[in-house]
Amino acid sequence: MWIEIILVCVLTAVFFISYLIGILYNALNGYLILSCIGMTAITLFKFFTHQFGFEYWSNNLTLLGRLYWLDCAIKATYFSLIFIYIWLRLPEHSFNAQQRKVIKGLMVTLPLSIGILMGLPSEEVNWPQFIFMSIFSLFLVYELLRYQRINFDNAVILLSPFKQDAIVLQGGASSLFNHHFNITQQRWALDIELFEEDMSISTTSMKTLEDFNSFAKPLFAPLSGEVIALATDHADMPLGQSDLDNLAGNYIIIKHGDKFLMLSHLKQHSCKLQRGDIVIEGQTLIGECGNSGNSTHPHLHMQVQNHANFDQVTQTYPMYFKTQSGTALFKRANDIIAV
C-alpha cells in the first residue's frame, strides 16, 4: 500500500506543479504515454510468467463484486475526461494533416488502452489511486466548465492587430487552456499568431524565425489611444531560446481611457512610434510581430491591464474582438480571430 501512496503523491505533485505553470496538457500527454508503455509491459510479463491469467481475473471479479464496478466507473470517468481535455486542447494548426491523423489516433488509443489494462480485476481496490482519480476527475469537470465562460461585464473591445486571420494559442478562463491564467498580472492575456501559409508543413519542422508566417508581419493598433511606454531595442531570440531578463521583449503600451493595452514580443526596431503619439484603431502601424523577450517562437502577446507599469498591474481584463457582422466575441485557445 505504501508504494501506491508514494506513486499517487508523486503524480499529484507533478500534476499540481504542471497546472500552476500552465503545462498540464504536456504533462498529461507524457503521463498517458509512459503509463501505456509501463502497464503493457507489466501486464504481458505477469501474464507470460503465469503470475495471473483469466482464472485469476475471474476469481478477483467474484471477490470484489460491486467494488470492482465502482472502481471501473471512476477509471472510465477519469480517462474520458482526460481524453476530452487533450482533444479540445490539441493545437491542430501546428501540425500537418498526416501528423494530426497520427496524434488523434494516439489520443484515442492511449486512454482506451490504459483504461482496459487498469480494468483487469486485481485482488483488491487500489484505494490511493481510486481517491486520486476521483478528485482529479472533479477538478477536470470544474476546469472544463469554467472554460466555457465567454461573457464578461468588464471586457474591452478590440480589433485584431493583424490584417489576416489569426489563431489563439493561449487564452480563456482556465489555466488548462491559458498558461497566463494563474498569474494575476496576465490572467486575461492572449498569445496569438497567424496561420502558416503552407498547412502541409508542421511548425515543429521550422528552423528559423523567417519560416514562421507571423514573423515580421505588420501589426496595427487594436484600439485608439496614446502611446505611453515602449521598448524597441531587444534582439529577436533564436527559436527555442528566451530572454528571461526582458520578459516582454519589445513592447508598446497604449492608454485607452483608464485602461492600458500592452502588446509584447515585437520585432526589434519595428516600432517607429514615440511616447505621446496618438494611434487610431485599425489604422496606425505600431510595429511587426517578432520573437523578442520570453518567447520561443514568433507570436504576439497582448493584454489589457489596470496600470501602465507592468510590475504594478493588479488586474487584467477579458478582451472581445470585433467581427465583420458588428458583434464582438471573447476568444479562447484554438479560436480564430477573423478580420
VMD Tcl script that draws the C-alpha trace (Angstrom):
set ca {
  {0.00 0.00 0.00}
  {2.87 2.40 0.77}
  {4.16 2.10 -2.79}
  {0.73 3.06 -4.13}
  {0.57 6.06 -1.76}
  {4.02 7.27 -2.81}
  {3.19 6.93 -6.52}
  {-0.04 8.88 -6.06}
  {1.78 11.61 -4.11}
  {4.41 11.94 -6.85}
  {1.74 12.07 -9.56}
  {-0.25 14.64 -7.59}
  {2.84 16.83 -7.21}
  {3.68 16.59 -10.93}
  {0.12 17.44 -11.99}
  {-0.20 20.29 -9.47}
  {3.06 21.95 -10.49}
  {2.20 21.48 -14.17}
  {-1.18 23.11 -13.56}
  {0.35 26.10 -11.80}
  {2.82 26.81 -14.61}
  {0.31 26.09 -17.38}
  {1.74 22.89 -18.88}
  {-0.76 20.30 -17.62}
  {-1.59 19.42 -21.24}
  {2.01 18.40 -21.85}
  {2.20 16.55 -18.53}
  {-0.95 14.55 -19.26}
  {0.31 13.51 -22.69}
  {3.56 12.33 -21.15}
  {1.65 10.54 -18.40}
  {-0.51 8.67 -20.91}
  {2.46 7.55 -22.99}
  {4.52 6.38 -20.01}
  {1.52 4.71 -18.34}
  {0.58 2.82 -21.50}
  {4.13 1.55 -22.04}
  {4.63 0.63 -18.39}
  {1.30 -1.09 -17.85}
  {1.52 -3.02 -21.11}
  {4.99 -4.31 -20.20}
  {3.96 -5.30 -16.66}
  {0.74 -6.99 -17.82}
  {2.48 -9.01 -20.52}
  {5.31 -10.01 -18.16}
  {2.94 -11.25 -15.45}
  {0.71 -12.99 -17.99}
  {3.51 -14.94 -19.65}
  {5.15 -15.80 -16.32}
  {1.76 -17.16 -15.14}
  {1.50 -14.73 -12.24}
  {-2.04 -14.09 -13.35}
  {-4.42 -15.02 -16.13}
  {-8.09 -15.49 -16.92}
  {-8.79 -17.66 -13.87}
  {-7.04 -15.13 -11.63}
  {-9.08 -12.27 -13.04}
  {-12.33 -14.25 -12.77}
  {-11.74 -15.05 -9.11}
  {-10.91 -11.43 -8.31}
  {-14.04 -10.23 -10.09}
  {-16.13 -12.52 -7.91}
  {-14.24 -11.45 -4.78}
  {-14.58 -7.70 -5.36}
  {-18.19 -7.74 -6.52}
  {-19.72 -4.25 -6.72}
  {-16.49 -2.58 -5.66}
  {-14.98 -3.68 -8.97}
  {-17.69 -1.94 -10.97}
  {-17.42 1.20 -8.86}
  {-13.66 1.24 -9.43}
  {-14.21 0.75 -13.16}
  {-16.70 3.63 -13.27}
  {-14.18 6.00 -11.66}
  {-11.41 4.90 -14.03}
  {-13.69 5.28 -17.06}
  {-14.70 8.78 -15.94}
  {-11.09 9.73 -15.25}
  {-9.73 8.68 -18.63}
  {-12.77 10.01 -20.50}
  {-12.26 13.46 -19.00}
  {-8.54 13.40 -19.80}
  {-9.39 12.45 -23.38}
  {-11.95 15.27 -23.68}
  {-9.44 17.81 -22.39}
  {-6.47 16.84 -24.57}
  {-8.76 16.58 -27.61}
  {-10.08 20.12 -27.05}
  {-6.61 21.48 -26.30}
  {-4.80 19.98 -29.30}
  {-3.23 22.82 -31.35}
  {-4.16 21.30 -34.71}
  {-2.78 24.22 -36.70}
  {0.74 23.34 -35.55}
  {0.74 20.01 -37.36}
  {0.28 18.86 -40.94}
  {-2.55 16.53 -41.96}
  {-0.55 13.32 -41.51}
  {0.71 14.34 -38.09}
  {-2.80 15.30 -36.98}
  {-4.07 11.87 -38.01}
  {-1.37 10.09 -36.02}
  {-1.74 12.32 -32.97}
  {-5.53 11.96 -32.87}
  {-5.17 8.21 -33.21}
  {-2.86 8.15 -30.19}
  {-5.20 10.43 -28.26}
  {-7.94 7.82 -28.65}
  {-5.93 4.62 -28.22}
  {-3.76 5.63 -25.25}
  {-6.54 6.42 -22.72}
  {-8.57 3.47 -24.02}
  {-5.66 1.04 -23.72}
  {-4.71 2.20 -20.22}
  {-8.36 2.04 -19.13}
  {-8.66 -1.56 -20.34}
  {-5.42 -2.61 -18.64}
  {-6.43 -0.91 -15.40}
  {-9.82 -2.54 -15.67}
  {-8.39 -6.05 -15.29}
  {-9.64 -7.30 -11.88}
  {-6.97 -7.17 -9.17}
  {-7.03 -8.74 -5.73}
  {-8.14 -5.52 -4.09}
  {-9.08 -1.95 -4.95}
  {-6.13 0.43 -5.11}
  {-7.65 2.99 -2.76}
  {-4.98 5.72 -3.08}
  {-5.41 5.55 -6.87}
  {-9.20 5.47 -6.51}
  {-9.20 8.63 -4.36}
  {-6.74 10.41 -6.67}
  {-8.76 9.62 -9.79}
  {-11.99 10.74 -8.12}
  {-10.55 14.10 -7.04}
  {-8.77 14.74 -10.34}
  {-11.96 13.94 -12.25}
  {-13.85 16.53 -10.20}
  {-11.05 19.01 -10.86}
  {-11.25 18.44 -14.64}
  {-15.04 18.83 -14.60}
  {-14.68 22.14 -12.73}
  {-12.00 23.48 -15.09}
  {-13.81 22.38 -18.25}
  {-16.99 24.07 -17.05}
  {-15.10 27.21 -16.07}
  {-13.53 27.33 -19.51}
  {-16.99 27.65 -21.07}
  {-17.37 31.17 -19.66}
  {-17.40 33.69 -22.52}
  {-19.46 36.63 -21.20}
  {-17.90 39.36 -19.06}
  {-19.12 42.73 -17.83}
  {-15.67 44.36 -17.82}
  {-14.38 43.20 -21.22}
  {-12.53 45.58 -23.55}
  {-13.47 45.56 -27.25}
  {-10.61 45.44 -29.76}
  {-9.79 44.95 -33.41}
  {-7.38 42.20 -34.38}
  {-3.87 43.69 -34.66}
  {-3.25 41.51 -37.74}
  {-4.74 42.09 -41.18}
  {-5.07 38.33 -41.66}
  {-6.99 35.70 -39.69}
  {-5.10 34.77 -36.53}
  {-5.43 31.91 -34.09}
  {-5.29 32.00 -30.30}
  {-2.50 29.89 -28.81}
  {-3.22 30.62 -25.14}
  {-6.41 32.14 -23.79}
  {-9.58 31.51 -21.83}
  {-10.93 31.23 -18.31}
  {-8.83 28.24 -17.23}
  {-5.11 27.54 -16.98}
  {-5.82 24.25 -18.75}
  {-6.12 26.36 -21.90}
  {-4.35 29.54 -20.88}
  {-0.97 29.39 -19.16}
  {-1.36 33.03 -18.13}
  {-4.47 32.41 -16.07}
  {-2.86 31.65 -12.71}
  {-0.69 34.79 -12.93}
  {-2.57 37.85 -11.64}
  {-0.62 40.25 -13.88}
  {-1.51 38.25 -17.01}
  {-4.76 36.42 -16.24}
  {-6.72 37.50 -19.32}
  {-3.74 37.78 -21.66}
  {-3.76 36.13 -25.08}
  {-0.98 34.70 -27.21}
  {-1.90 34.82 -30.91}
  {-0.22 34.05 -34.22}
  {-1.04 33.76 -37.92}
  {-1.86 30.53 -39.71}
  {1.01 29.18 -41.76}
  {0.61 29.75 -45.49}
  {1.60 26.15 -46.28}
  {-0.52 23.98 -43.96}
  {1.28 20.84 -45.18}
  {4.35 21.94 -43.22}
  {4.42 21.43 -39.46}
  {5.64 24.29 -37.30}
  {7.72 21.73 -35.41}
  {9.92 21.35 -38.50}
  {10.66 25.07 -38.89}
  {14.28 26.09 -38.28}
  {14.40 29.90 -38.49}
  {12.24 32.83 -37.44}
  {11.61 33.68 -41.09}
  {9.99 30.25 -41.60}
  {7.03 31.42 -39.50}
  {4.27 33.34 -41.26}
  {3.79 35.56 -38.19}
  {7.36 36.85 -38.13}
  {7.75 40.45 -39.34}
  {4.04 40.74 -40.17}
  {2.70 44.28 -39.59}
  {0.62 44.98 -36.50}
  {-1.98 47.75 -36.33}
  {-3.47 49.47 -33.30}
  {-6.29 47.30 -31.86}
  {-7.83 50.42 -30.31}
  {-7.33 54.17 -30.29}
  {-5.27 55.85 -27.62}
  {-1.97 57.38 -26.60}
  {1.40 55.64 -26.59}
  {2.76 55.98 -23.06}
  {5.58 53.41 -22.97}
  {7.56 51.27 -25.40}
  {10.78 49.33 -25.90}
  {12.30 48.59 -29.29}
  {15.96 47.60 -28.86}
  {15.76 43.98 -27.69}
  {17.02 41.35 -30.12}
  {14.71 38.70 -31.55}
  {15.65 35.40 -29.94}
  {16.59 32.29 -31.92}
  {13.97 29.52 -31.95}
  {13.75 27.66 -28.68}
  {15.55 30.37 -26.70}
  {14.11 33.09 -24.46}
  {15.31 36.36 -22.98}
  {14.41 35.83 -19.34}
  {15.92 39.18 -18.33}
  {13.41 41.07 -20.51}
  {10.24 39.01 -20.41}
  {8.11 41.30 -22.58}
  {10.91 41.94 -25.06}
  {9.99 44.82 -27.36}
  {6.59 46.18 -26.41}
  {4.21 49.09 -26.69}
  {1.62 50.27 -24.16}
  {-1.39 52.27 -25.34}
  {-3.55 54.20 -22.87}
  {-7.26 53.94 -23.62}
  {-9.45 55.66 -21.04}
  {-8.44 54.26 -17.65}
  {-7.03 51.05 -19.12}
  {-3.74 50.14 -20.79}
  {-3.22 47.79 -23.73}
  {0.16 46.04 -23.83}
  {1.49 44.31 -26.97}
  {4.69 42.31 -26.46}
  {7.40 40.31 -28.29}
  {7.56 42.82 -31.16}
  {10.31 42.60 -33.77}
  {13.42 44.58 -32.93}
  {13.30 48.23 -34.13}
  {9.97 47.63 -35.91}
  {8.05 50.15 -33.82}
  {8.66 53.70 -35.08}
  {6.27 55.41 -32.67}
  {7.23 57.57 -29.72}
  {5.75 58.31 -26.32}
  {2.86 60.72 -26.64}
  {1.89 59.63 -30.17}
  {-1.81 59.10 -30.80}
  {-2.78 55.85 -32.53}
  {-6.01 55.20 -34.42}
  {-7.79 51.87 -34.19}
  {-7.09 49.67 -37.21}
  {-5.06 52.36 -38.99}
  {-1.85 53.16 -37.16}
  {1.05 50.79 -37.78}
  {2.56 50.02 -34.39}
  {5.27 47.54 -35.38}
  {5.83 43.98 -36.51}
  {5.33 40.60 -34.87}
  {8.63 39.29 -33.54}
  {10.29 36.90 -31.14}
  {11.84 39.15 -28.51}
  {11.66 38.53 -24.77}
  {10.29 35.36 -23.19}
  {9.16 33.84 -26.47}
  {10.20 30.55 -28.05}
  {8.70 31.26 -31.49}
  {7.16 34.29 -33.25}
  {3.81 35.30 -31.80}
  {2.09 38.30 -30.21}
  {1.28 38.58 -26.51}
  {-1.47 41.07 -25.74}
  {-3.28 42.09 -22.58}
  {-5.35 44.94 -21.20}
  {-4.27 45.96 -17.70}
  {-5.09 48.48 -14.98}
  {-1.67 50.14 -14.77}
  {0.91 51.43 -17.23}
  {3.75 49.79 -15.29}
  {3.61 46.02 -15.67}
  {5.19 45.49 -12.25}
  {2.29 47.36 -10.64}
  {-0.51 45.59 -12.51}
  {-3.11 44.10 -10.16}
  {-5.84 43.34 -12.68}
  {-6.21 42.46 -16.35}
  {-9.40 42.46 -18.40}
  {-11.02 39.99 -20.82}
  {-10.81 41.03 -24.47}
  {-13.57 40.89 -27.08}
  {-12.69 41.11 -30.77}
  {-14.90 42.82 -33.32}
  {-16.35 40.72 -36.12}
  {-17.47 41.66 -39.63}
  {-21.09 41.40 -38.50}
  {-20.54 44.16 -35.96}
  {-20.61 41.96 -32.87}
  {-17.69 41.35 -30.51}
  {-16.66 37.94 -29.22}
  {-14.44 36.58 -26.47}
  {-11.69 34.35 -27.84}
  {-10.11 31.26 -26.25}
  {-7.36 28.81 -27.14}
  {-7.70 27.48 -30.71}
  {-10.33 30.10 -31.60}
  {-9.86 32.09 -34.78}
  {-9.72 35.91 -34.70}
  {-11.12 36.79 -38.11}
  {-10.59 40.08 -39.91}
}
mol new
graphics top color blue
foreach p $ca { graphics top sphere $p radius 0.5 }
foreach p [lrange $ca 0 end-1] q [lrange $ca 1 end] { graphics top cylinder $p $q radius 0.2 }
display resetview
